[in-house]
Amino acid sequence: MYPIVVVMLDGLADRAHESLGGRTANEAARTPNLDRLAARGSCGVIYGVGPGRAPSSEVAHWSMLGYRPDEFPGRAVFEALGAGQEISPDDVFAYAALRPTEHRSDGIWLTGRPRRGEDEDDASALVAACDATEVDGHRFTLTHLRRGEAVLRISGGADHRITDSDAFFRDRHPVLRPQPLVPEAARTAAAAEHWTRGVIERLASHEVNDSRRVRGLPPFTVITLKWWGRPSAVPSFLERHGLQGTLIAASPFLRGLARAVGLEALDAPEGESCLRDLEGRLELVRQRLEAGDTFVFSHLKATDEAGHTKDPRVKQRTIEELDPALAALPLERAIVCLTGDHATPAFPEVIHSGDPVPFILAGPGVRSDRVRRFGELDCAEGILGHLRGPDMMPVLLNAADRPLFLGSRPTPFDGADGYPAILEPLI
């Protein structure tokens, strides 16, 4: 049996651009190492959730790591865990964001966000001013994280099935009214709306905002809420897949996700050179394999950020810059998967999209198919075909000689994909 390594290039996939000759950034990029990897392994494409579905990173990762939608606790829970907070299923969590606004005839519109460094002290003071309030038996507690963003914990019998007040597209939609998704959540939704209106009143007259107005700076006048959730008990990665190991990432929510499923989280900040960042991650992969990990997951956000520039040439250059590091993949000693969680097209009208993402599997015993170049169209011709997120772990476990024989039931853990490492022998 072999260990498994996943190299996750966030937002890797793209759409075809006229400026690139009708190709995606992956197809236009000069990537000799990615081409060699594709030629050596089995290829396909993957949809984090399903064709045409445009998932957030946390939803796609949850699916691709072998966890079901009904088990998903919400990104705010991951953010809390990533910040080192203790959580309880008795509490509900939402992600809170302090923002400047503009009142228009059709509502309150977001106009920006706190600036890194310059606005940090003001943002921290304003978030603190809105902490520890109670509405209809619900207690609202804020823990500031960075730049006016915070984790909101709601205790007192709250329900997490609430719509977001942050519509994400701030140029298209105003701040929204929280609404219940089910009748049982009506009380919490009403309390969240009351809390939001109270925050707006408190911020409007706060001395920090008075000082900002005097200095010619925009006041921060609302706190939006999104990513509602509640902690839930799920089988650990060891229980579900028979694997133990590490998740390497810079994002706090990914470190929180790792903690939620029992993987060790390694903080790997991203700097000015995406090549050095990837080289550093692959060195950590080598070290973790030496330490005996059977699963190592490395995440890099650079490709996603390149897509968000909406310049396909930037994304093409980023992929080309990353390519040299991939010569160091541990193909002789591990099953290696290189893919992305979703498409982040360099198109201005979308954040993420539901387009197919290249997927390569290589390593000992993995057969070479007829694909010889890396890219969406080329990989789609590979032997693995079209995969969905929940297919990833079974495909990897199978290649690593670790598949659970369906017909055997040696473990009580729901949804197991691999042979369990935790068994109860009869003594």
C-alpha positions as CSV (number, residue, x, y, z in Angstrom):
1,M,0.0,0.0,0.0
2,Y,1.2,3.5,-0.8
3,P,0.7,6.9,0.8
4,I,-1.4,9.5,-1.0
5,V,-0.4,13.0,-1.9
6,V,-2.8,15.6,-3.2
7,V,-1.5,18.9,-4.7
8,M,-4.5,21.2,-4.8
9,L,-4.1,24.3,-7.0
10,D,-7.1,26.4,-5.9
11,G,-9.3,27.6,-8.7
12,L,-7.1,25.9,-11.3
13,A,-9.5,25.6,-14.1
14,D,-10.6,28.3,-16.6
15,R,-12.7,29.0,-19.6
16,A,-11.5,29.5,-23.2
17,H,-10.4,33.1,-24.0
18,E,-10.2,34.7,-27.4
19,S,-7.0,36.5,-26.3
20,L,-5.4,33.0,-25.8
21,G,-6.5,31.7,-29.2
22,G,-9.6,30.0,-27.9
23,R,-7.7,28.2,-25.2
24,T,-7.8,28.2,-21.4
25,A,-4.9,29.5,-19.4
26,N,-3.9,25.9,-18.7
27,E,-4.0,25.0,-22.3
28,A,-2.0,28.1,-23.4
29,A,0.6,27.8,-20.7
30,R,4.0,26.3,-21.4
31,T,4.2,23.6,-18.8
32,P,6.7,20.8,-19.6
33,N,6.5,19.3,-16.1
34,L,2.7,19.2,-16.1
35,D,2.8,17.7,-19.6
36,R,5.2,15.0,-18.4
37,L,2.9,14.3,-15.4
38,A,-0.1,14.0,-17.6
39,A,1.7,11.7,-20.0
40,R,2.9,9.5,-17.2
41,G,-0.4,9.1,-15.4
42,S,-4.1,8.6,-15.7
43,C,-6.1,11.8,-16.5
44,G,-9.6,13.0,-16.3
45,V,-11.6,16.1,-15.2
46,I,-13.4,16.7,-11.9
47,Y,-16.3,18.8,-10.8
48,G,-16.1,19.6,-7.1
49,V,-19.8,19.2,-6.7
50,G,-21.3,18.5,-10.1
51,P,-21.3,19.8,-13.7
52,G,-22.3,23.4,-13.9
53,R,-22.3,23.9,-10.1
54,A,-20.0,26.7,-9.0
55,P,-18.8,25.8,-5.5
56,S,-17.0,27.8,-2.9
57,S,-13.6,26.4,-1.9
58,E,-14.9,25.0,1.4
59,V,-17.9,23.2,-0.2
60,A,-15.6,21.7,-2.9
61,H,-12.9,20.6,-0.5
62,W,-15.5,19.0,1.8
63,S,-16.9,17.1,-1.1
64,M,-13.6,16.0,-2.5
65,L,-12.3,14.9,0.9
66,G,-15.2,12.4,1.0
67,Y,-17.7,14.2,3.2
68,R,-21.4,14.6,2.4
69,P,-23.5,17.8,2.2
70,D,-25.6,16.8,5.2
71,E,-22.4,16.6,7.2
72,F,-21.2,20.1,6.2
73,P,-21.0,22.3,9.3
74,G,-20.6,25.7,7.5
75,R,-17.5,27.7,6.7
76,A,-17.9,29.9,9.8
77,V,-17.3,26.8,11.9
78,F,-14.0,26.2,10.0
79,E,-13.0,29.8,10.5
80,A,-13.6,29.5,14.2
81,L,-11.6,26.2,14.4
82,G,-8.8,27.8,12.2
83,A,-8.6,30.7,14.7
84,G,-8.1,28.2,17.5
85,Q,-11.6,28.6,19.1
86,E,-13.3,25.9,21.0
87,I,-16.7,25.1,19.4
88,S,-19.9,23.4,20.6
89,P,-22.9,22.0,18.8
90,D,-25.0,24.1,21.2
91,D,-23.9,27.2,19.4
92,V,-24.5,28.6,15.9
93,F,-21.7,30.4,14.0
94,A,-21.7,33.0,11.2
95,Y,-18.9,34.9,9.6
96,A,-19.2,38.7,10.3
97,A,-17.7,41.5,8.2
98,L,-17.5,45.2,9.1
99,R,-18.0,47.3,6.0
100,P,-18.5,50.9,4.8
101,T,-21.9,51.5,3.1
102,E,-23.9,53.9,1.1
103,H,-27.7,54.4,1.5
104,R,-29.6,54.3,-1.7
105,S,-33.3,54.3,-2.5
106,D,-33.3,50.5,-2.8
107,G,-31.3,49.7,0.3
108,I,-27.9,49.7,1.9
109,W,-25.0,49.1,-0.4
110,L,-21.5,48.0,0.5
111,T,-18.8,50.3,-0.8
112,G,-15.5,48.7,0.2
113,R,-13.7,47.1,3.1
114,P,-11.1,48.0,5.8
115,R,-7.6,48.5,4.4
116,R,-4.9,46.2,5.6
117,G,-2.8,48.0,8.3
118,E,-4.3,51.5,8.0
119,D,-7.8,50.6,9.2
120,E,-7.0,47.7,11.6
121,D,-7.2,49.5,14.9
122,D,-10.4,51.3,13.9
123,A,-12.0,48.1,12.7
124,S,-11.0,46.2,15.9
125,A,-12.5,48.9,18.1
126,L,-15.8,49.0,16.2
127,V,-16.2,45.2,16.2
128,A,-15.5,45.2,20.0
129,A,-18.2,47.8,20.4
130,C,-20.8,45.4,18.9
131,D,-19.7,42.4,21.0
132,A,-21.8,40.7,23.7
133,T,-25.3,41.7,23.0
134,E,-28.6,39.8,23.5
135,V,-31.7,39.7,21.4
136,D,-34.8,37.5,22.3
137,G,-32.7,35.1,24.4
138,H,-30.0,34.8,21.8
139,R,-26.5,36.0,22.9
140,F,-24.4,37.4,20.1
141,T,-20.6,37.2,20.7
142,L,-18.0,38.5,18.2
143,T,-14.3,37.4,18.1
144,H,-12.3,39.7,15.8
145,L,-10.0,37.9,13.4
146,R,-8.5,40.5,11.0
147,R,-9.5,43.7,9.1
148,G,-12.9,43.9,10.6
149,E,-13.8,40.3,10.0
150,A,-14.9,38.2,12.9
151,V,-16.6,35.0,13.9
152,L,-20.1,35.5,15.4
153,R,-21.1,32.9,17.9
154,I,-24.9,32.8,18.8
155,S,-25.9,30.9,21.9
156,G,-29.3,30.4,23.5
157,G,-31.0,27.8,21.2
158,A,-30.2,29.4,17.9
159,D,-30.8,27.8,14.5
160,H,-28.2,27.9,11.8
161,R,-30.6,27.6,8.8
162,I,-30.5,31.3,8.0
163,T,-29.8,33.2,4.7
164,D,-26.9,35.5,4.3
165,S,-27.1,39.3,4.7
166,D,-23.9,39.6,2.7
167,A,-24.9,39.0,-0.9
168,F,-21.2,38.5,-2.0
169,F,-21.7,40.6,-5.2
170,R,-21.6,44.0,-3.6
171,D,-21.9,45.8,-6.9
172,R,-25.1,43.9,-7.8
173,H,-27.1,43.5,-4.6
174,P,-27.6,45.5,-1.4
175,V,-27.3,44.2,2.1
176,L,-30.0,41.6,2.5
177,R,-32.5,40.8,5.3
178,P,-31.7,37.5,7.1
179,Q,-34.5,35.0,6.3
180,P,-35.3,31.5,7.7
181,L,-34.7,28.5,5.5
182,V,-37.2,26.5,7.6
183,P,-40.0,27.6,10.0
184,E,-38.0,26.5,13.0
185,A,-35.3,29.1,12.2
186,A,-37.7,32.1,12.2
187,R,-36.9,33.2,15.7
188,T,-33.1,33.2,15.0
189,A,-33.6,35.0,11.7
190,A,-35.7,37.7,13.4
191,A,-33.0,38.1,16.1
192,A,-30.3,38.3,13.5
193,E,-32.2,41.1,11.7
194,H,-32.7,42.9,15.0
195,W,-29.1,42.5,15.9
196,T,-28.0,43.9,12.5
197,R,-30.2,46.9,12.8
198,G,-28.9,47.5,16.3
199,V,-25.3,47.3,15.0
200,I,-26.0,49.9,12.3
201,E,-27.4,52.3,14.9
202,R,-24.4,51.7,17.3
203,L,-21.8,52.2,14.5
204,A,-23.5,55.3,13.2
205,S,-22.8,57.3,16.4
206,H,-19.5,55.6,17.5
207,E,-16.6,58.0,18.3
208,V,-14.3,56.0,16.0
209,N,-16.5,56.6,13.0
210,D,-16.9,60.3,14.1
211,S,-13.1,60.5,14.0
212,R,-13.0,58.8,10.6
213,R,-15.4,61.4,9.2
214,V,-13.3,64.2,10.5
215,R,-10.2,62.7,8.8
216,G,-12.1,62.3,5.5
217,L,-12.2,58.5,5.8
218,P,-15.3,56.4,5.1
219,P,-17.0,55.2,8.3
220,F,-17.7,51.5,8.8
221,T,-21.5,51.3,9.3
222,V,-22.7,47.7,9.0
223,I,-21.6,44.2,9.9
224,T,-22.8,41.6,7.4
225,L,-23.3,37.9,8.1
226,K,-22.7,34.8,5.9
227,W,-21.6,31.2,6.0
228,W,-24.0,30.2,8.8
229,G,-23.4,26.8,10.4
230,R,-23.3,24.5,13.4
231,P,-20.6,22.1,14.5
232,S,-21.5,18.4,13.8
233,A,-19.9,15.1,14.7
234,V,-18.5,13.3,11.6
235,P,-16.1,10.4,11.3
236,S,-12.5,11.4,11.3
237,F,-10.3,11.0,8.2
238,L,-8.8,8.0,9.9
239,E,-12.2,6.5,10.6
240,R,-13.6,7.2,7.2
241,H,-10.7,6.5,4.9
242,G,-8.1,4.6,7.0
243,L,-5.6,7.4,6.5
244,Q,-3.8,9.8,8.9
245,G,-1.8,12.8,7.9
246,T,-1.5,16.5,7.2
247,L,-3.2,19.4,5.4
248,I,-0.8,22.1,4.4
249,A,-2.4,25.5,3.7
250,A,-2.2,29.3,4.4
251,S,-6.0,29.7,4.7
252,P,-7.4,29.7,8.3
253,F,-10.6,28.0,7.1
254,L,-8.6,25.1,5.6
255,R,-6.7,24.7,8.8
256,G,-10.1,24.6,10.6
257,L,-11.4,22.1,8.1
258,A,-8.4,19.9,8.8
259,R,-9.1,20.2,12.6
260,A,-12.8,19.2,11.9
261,V,-11.8,15.9,10.3
262,G,-8.8,15.1,12.4
263,L,-5.9,16.0,10.1
264,E,-2.9,17.8,11.3
265,A,-2.9,21.4,10.0
266,L,0.4,22.9,8.9
267,D,0.4,26.7,8.4
268,A,2.2,27.6,5.2
269,P,2.0,31.3,4.4
270,E,2.0,32.5,0.8
271,G,4.4,35.2,-0.2
272,E,5.4,37.1,-3.3
273,S,6.7,34.1,-5.2
274,C,4.2,31.4,-5.9
275,L,7.1,29.2,-7.2
276,R,8.9,29.4,-3.8
277,D,5.5,28.8,-2.0
278,L,4.9,25.6,-4.0
279,E,8.5,24.4,-3.6
280,G,8.2,24.9,0.2
281,R,5.0,22.9,0.2
282,L,6.5,20.0,-1.7
283,E,9.4,20.0,0.8
284,L,6.9,19.7,3.6
285,V,5.2,16.9,1.7
286,R,8.6,15.1,1.6
287,Q,9.1,15.6,5.3
288,R,5.6,14.4,6.2
289,L,6.0,11.2,4.1
290,E,9.4,10.6,5.8
291,A,7.5,11.0,9.1
292,G,5.1,8.2,8.1
293,D,2.0,10.1,7.0
294,T,-0.3,8.1,4.8
295,F,-2.1,11.2,3.5
296,V,-0.6,14.6,2.7
297,F,-2.8,17.4,1.2
298,S,-1.1,20.6,-0.1
299,H,-3.2,23.6,-1.0
300,L,-2.0,26.7,-2.9
301,K,-4.2,29.7,-3.6
302,A,-2.0,31.4,-6.2
303,T,-4.0,30.1,-9.2
304,D,-7.3,31.2,-7.7
305,E,-5.9,34.7,-7.1
306,A,-4.7,34.8,-10.7
307,G,-8.2,34.0,-11.9
308,H,-9.6,36.8,-9.8
309,T,-7.5,39.3,-11.6
310,K,-9.8,38.6,-14.6
311,D,-6.7,38.8,-16.8
312,P,-6.2,35.4,-18.6
313,R,-2.5,36.3,-19.2
314,V,-1.9,36.6,-15.5
315,K,-3.4,33.2,-14.9
316,Q,-1.3,31.7,-17.8
317,R,1.9,33.2,-16.3
318,T,1.1,31.9,-12.8
319,I,0.7,28.4,-14.1
320,E,3.9,28.6,-16.0
321,E,5.7,30.0,-12.9
322,L,4.5,27.0,-10.8
323,D,5.5,24.4,-13.3
324,P,9.2,24.0,-12.4
325,A,8.4,23.0,-8.8
326,L,6.4,20.0,-10.0
327,A,9.6,18.2,-11.0
328,A,9.9,17.4,-7.3
329,L,6.6,15.4,-7.0
330,P,7.3,12.1,-5.1
331,L,6.0,9.9,-7.9
332,E,8.2,6.9,-7.0
333,R,7.0,6.5,-3.5
334,A,3.4,7.8,-3.4
335,I,0.1,8.0,-5.3
336,V,0.1,11.7,-6.4
337,C,-3.0,13.6,-7.5
338,L,-2.8,17.1,-9.0
339,T,-6.0,19.0,-9.5
340,G,-8.1,22.0,-8.4
341,D,-11.2,22.5,-6.4
342,H,-13.1,24.5,-8.9
343,A,-12.7,26.8,-11.9
344,T,-11.9,30.5,-11.3
345,P,-12.3,31.9,-14.8
346,A,-10.6,35.1,-15.8
347,F,-14.1,36.3,-16.8
348,P,-15.5,39.4,-15.1
349,E,-19.1,38.1,-14.6
350,V,-18.3,35.1,-12.3
351,I,-16.4,34.4,-9.1
352,H,-16.2,30.7,-9.5
353,S,-17.8,28.5,-12.2
354,G,-18.9,24.9,-12.7
355,D,-16.5,24.1,-15.5
356,P,-14.4,20.9,-15.6
357,V,-11.1,20.9,-13.7
358,P,-8.1,18.9,-14.9
359,F,-7.3,15.9,-12.8
360,I,-4.1,13.8,-12.9
361,L,-3.3,10.7,-11.0
362,A,0.2,9.3,-11.1
363,G,2.6,7.1,-9.1
364,P,3.5,3.4,-8.7
365,G,1.2,1.1,-10.6
366,V,-0.9,3.9,-12.2
367,R,-1.2,3.3,-15.9
368,S,-0.4,5.8,-18.5
369,D,-3.3,6.7,-20.8
370,R,-3.1,8.5,-24.2
371,V,-3.1,12.1,-22.8
372,R,0.2,13.8,-23.5
373,R,-0.5,17.5,-22.6
374,F,-2.0,19.2,-19.6
375,G,-5.2,21.2,-19.9
376,E,-9.0,20.9,-19.7
377,L,-9.6,19.4,-23.1
378,D,-6.7,17.1,-23.1
379,C,-7.4,15.7,-19.6
380,A,-11.0,15.2,-20.5
381,E,-9.9,12.6,-23.0
382,G,-8.2,10.5,-20.2
383,I,-9.1,7.2,-18.9
384,L,-10.6,8.6,-15.6
385,G,-13.3,10.4,-17.6
386,H,-15.5,12.9,-15.8
387,L,-15.4,12.7,-12.0
388,R,-17.4,14.4,-9.3
389,G,-16.0,15.5,-5.9
390,P,-17.2,12.4,-4.0
391,D,-15.3,10.2,-6.5
392,M,-11.9,11.6,-5.6
393,M,-11.1,9.7,-2.4
394,P,-12.3,6.3,-3.8
395,V,-10.1,6.9,-6.9
396,L,-7.1,7.7,-4.8
397,L,-7.6,4.9,-2.3
398,N,-8.0,2.4,-5.2
399,A,-4.8,3.5,-6.8
400,A,-3.0,3.3,-3.4
401,D,-4.1,-0.4,-3.0
402,R,-6.4,0.8,-0.1
403,P,-10.0,0.4,-1.4
404,L,-12.7,-0.9,0.9
405,F,-14.0,-4.2,-0.5
406,L,-17.7,-3.5,-0.9
407,G,-19.4,-6.5,0.6
408,S,-17.1,-6.4,3.7
409,R,-18.3,-4.5,6.8
410,P,-15.4,-4.4,9.2
411,T,-16.1,-0.9,10.6
412,P,-19.1,0.9,12.1
413,F,-18.0,4.2,10.6
414,D,-20.5,5.6,8.2
415,G,-19.4,6.3,4.6
416,A,-16.0,4.5,4.8
417,D,-14.2,4.5,1.5
418,G,-10.9,2.8,2.5
419,Y,-9.9,-0.1,4.7
420,P,-10.2,1.1,8.3
421,A,-7.1,1.7,10.4
422,I,-9.2,1.5,13.6
423,L,-10.7,-2.0,14.3
424,E,-12.2,-3.6,17.3
425,P,-10.7,-7.1,17.6
426,L,-12.5,-9.8,19.5
427,I,-10.3,-10.7,22.5
